[in-house]
Amino acid sequence: MKIPLSDAAATARLGAAIAPLLAPGEAVLLYGPLGMGKSTLARGLIRALTTPDEDVPSPTFTLVQFYDSDPPVAHFDLYRLTRPDEAFEIGLDEALDEGCALIEWPERLGEDPARQLGPDRLTITLSEQNLDGVDGRLATVSGAGSWEAKLTDVHV
């Protein structure tokens, strides 16, 4: 599924649309170059699960931020990892046991990150898009496991 995103607010709305569909044990994988809106999408998702004014800093330096929500969500930024197993050292497997994992830079998990995350995953790749001379973003969204059926319920 391809979803055009005209601005940061649209990107946050995509995150908010995904939030009520999340279940424990599921992972949301956010791909895209620096500055594409991965953290903005994550912020929209987390605020939809917590409160609209929840402080949602990018976990670039802390690597992970945990939120007491329903379901619990852990926001991982793996950009600074040097080895795939470091993600598990900072609690990725525990996060999936207790709730959901929202993962920026999942390619840092190695060649097949999906294999390490279980069957139920949502993958979102953010890229640049120019429609009629207006710059924006394009979200390419795909699901595995339970997310194959849930994708029909994602409306921005």
Secondary structure, DSSP 8 states (H G I E B T S, - for coil): -EEEE-SHHHHHHHHHHHGGG--TT-EEEEE--TTSSHHHHHHHHHHHHS-TT-----TTTTSEEEE--SS-EEEEE-TT-SSTTHHHHTTHHHHHHHSEEEEESGGGG-S-HHHHH-S-EEEEEEEEEEETTEEEEEEEEEEETTHHHHGGG---
